[in-house]
Amino acid sequence: MTDFSPIRWLGDAVEVLDQRELPWREVWIRCGTADEVAECIRSMALRGAPLIGIAAGYGVALAVRGNGGPARLREAAEAAARTLGATRPTAVNLAWALERMLRVVSAAVTSGRDPATIRRRAESEATAIHEEDVAMNRRLGRHGAELLPADGTVLTHCNAGALATGGWGTALGVVRSAVEAGKRVRVIADETRPYLQGARLTAWELVRDGIPVTVIADGMAGSILRTGEVHAVLVGADRIAANGDTANKIGTYPLAVLARRHQVPFYVAAPSSTLDRNLADGSRIPIEERPADELCVIRGTRMTPPGTAARHPAFDVTPAELITAVITEDGVFRPPFAFDRRGGGRG
């Protein structure tokens, strides 16, 4: 397996791999301001809850590179956090990373640090968020790999790989870790309409790593599960409530229902930064509604008649009762979930 990150810090800018262009071509976007990072998040040039948090951290680090004294830099960090925080409401990693960055900047200002020190500390914190994410993914990958058979097939939805994180991946990180441990794992990837993250991104990652992958249309999942050839369903998450209810890419909930119907384990893989202990259950998770044209128009070609109404909720919520286990860097947790303040759980 190869280490790969879709984001890289350059010191005076951050570069992100434009995921809208995959698998056709690899294009890197250079962002020199927090506003440019925010636009990459809004436009889906980068996506995935952990990666959004990492990018936001770097965005705040860019904001404090401007001129001015300590108070001015704190104001710049707070303004950047407001802009970045408004980009995607569902992924809790975004708010988590921004809170970390603002604490560091505020502490440096309060303790009387000079502007150069404030900038260094912001950059160091953003880099730490990135590095910690990769390390968490590696650990959760090892925990999750133990759940997979020595020779088996997993079904995935959306993309929860290196492209959605700082590197290695969550759901695909489990697959990578299993392969690294010598297991023979094959992947069936839902195409994941309307952005086709499964067909474009998951398949791109797995082909790159030489892991067998077969893409199916989302509507085929039930029939494939019925055949008995799938040994586990493995997905990522954008937000996990305290009781284990999980928000993930739209289409995850019906997949969980189908997995339960066919007695196939349904696993959620996510770092502890995806846990929202402030929400008792999934009913309070905000669900982002994206523009209808993202559903109706594909790469410039309209797929529906003009004037047709469309809905595009970007996420759905899977009840904890349908989840076999949640895999984090702290271990594998089963129902009834009771995630504690440290990010772990019981069950």
FENFEN-V502612 format. One record per backbone hydrogen bond with DSSP energy under -1.0 kcal/mol. NH is the residue of the N-H (numbers start at 1). CO is the residue of the C=O. E is the energy in kcal/mol with one decimal. If there is no record, write none. Layout:
BEGIN
[[NH:CO:E] [NH:CO:E]]
END
This chain:
BEGIN
[[8:15:-2.4] [10:13:-3.2] [14:31:-2.5] [15:8:-2.9] [16:29:-2.2] [17:6:-2.6] [18:27:-3.4] [19:45:-3.2] [21:18:-1.4] [25:21:-2.0] [29:16:-3.1] [31:14:-3.1] [37:33:-1.7] [38:34:-2.6] [39:35:-2.1] [40:36:-1.6] [41:37:-1.8] [42:38:-2.8] [43:39:-2.5] [44:41:-1.1] [45:40:-1.5] [46:40:-1.5] [51:164:-2.1] [52:48:-2.7] [53:49:-1.9] [54:50:-2.1] [55:51:-2.9] [56:52:-2.2] [57:53:-2.0] [58:54:-2.1] [59:55:-2.2] [60:56:-2.1] [61:57:-1.9] [62:58:-2.1] [63:59:-1.8] [64:60:-1.5] [65:62:-1.6] [73:69:-2.1] [74:70:-2.3] [75:71:-2.1] [76:72:-2.2] [77:73:-2.4] [78:74:-2.4] [79:75:-2.4] [80:76:-2.4] [81:77:-2.3] [82:78:-1.9] [83:79:-2.1] [84:80:-3.0] [85:81:-2.6] [87:84:-1.5] [92:238:-1.9] [96:92:-2.2] [97:93:-2.5] [98:94:-2.2] [99:95:-2.5] [100:96:-1.7] [101:97:-2.3] [102:98:-2.6] [103:99:-2.1] [104:100:-1.9] [105:101:-2.4] [106:102:-2.8] [107:103:-2.4] [108:104:-2.1] [109:105:-2.3] [110:106:-2.9] [111:107:-1.9] [112:109:-1.7] [113:108:-2.5] [118:114:-2.1] [119:115:-2.4] [120:116:-2.1] [121:117:-2.6] [122:118:-2.2] [123:119:-2.5] [124:120:-2.6] [125:121:-2.2] [126:122:-2.4] [127:123:-2.4] [128:124:-2.0] [129:125:-2.3] [130:126:-1.8] [131:127:-2.8] [132:128:-3.0] [133:129:-1.7] [134:130:-1.7] [135:131:-2.1] [136:132:-2.7] [137:133:-2.6] [138:134:-2.1] [139:135:-2.0] [140:136:-3.0] [141:137:-2.2] [142:138:-1.7] [143:139:-2.0] [144:140:-2.9] [145:141:-2.2] [147:144:-1.8] [148:145:-1.1] [152:184:-2.4] [154:186:-2.6] [155:232:-2.4] [156:188:-2.6] [164:161:-1.4] [165:162:-1.4] [169:167:-2.2] [170:160:-1.3] [172:160:-2.0] [174:170:-1.9] [175:171:-1.5] [176:172:-3.0] [177:173:-2.6] [178:174:-2.3] [179:175:-2.5] [180:176:-2.8] [181:177:-1.6] [182:179:-1.8] [183:178:-2.6] [184:150:-3.1] [186:152:-2.4] [187:212:-2.4] [188:154:-2.9] [189:214:-2.7] [190:156:-2.5] [191:216:-2.2] [196:192:-1.9] [198:191:-1.4] [199:191:-1.5] [200:196:-3.0] [201:197:-1.3] [202:197:-2.3] [203:198:-1.8] [205:201:-2.6] [206:202:-2.5] [207:203:-2.6] [208:204:-1.9] [209:205:-1.4] [211:206:-2.6] [214:187:-2.4] [216:189:-2.3] [220:217:-2.2] [221:218:-1.4] [224:220:-2.2] [225:221:-2.7] [226:222:-1.9] [228:225:-1.2] [231:153:-2.9] [232:153:-1.0] [233:265:-2.9] [234:155:-2.7] [235:267:-2.4] [238:247:-3.2] [239:247:-1.4] [240:274:-2.2] [241:245:-2.8] [242:279:-3.0] [244:241:-1.9] [246:318:-2.5] [247:239:-3.2] [248:316:-2.1] [250:314:-2.0] [252:249:-1.7] [255:251:-1.1] [256:252:-2.2] [257:253:-2.1] [258:254:-2.3] [259:255:-2.4] [260:256:-2.3] [261:257:-2.3] [262:258:-1.8] [263:260:-1.2] [264:259:-2.8] [267:233:-3.2] [268:325:-2.2] [269:235:-2.9] [270:327:-2.6] [274:271:-2.2] [275:272:-1.5] [276:240:-3.4] [279:276:-1.3] [284:281:-1.3] [285:282:-1.5] [290:312:-2.7] [294:291:-1.5] [295:292:-1.8] [296:292:-1.7] [297:293:-2.6] [298:301:-2.8] [301:298:-2.0] [303:296:-4.2] [308:305:-1.9] [314:288:-3.1] [316:248:-2.3] [318:246:-3.3] [322:319:-2.0] [323:320:-1.8] [324:266:-2.2] [325:266:-1.1] [326:333:-2.9] [327:268:-3.6] [328:331:-2.7] [331:328:-1.4] [333:326:-2.8] [339:242:-1.5] [343:340:-1.5]]
END
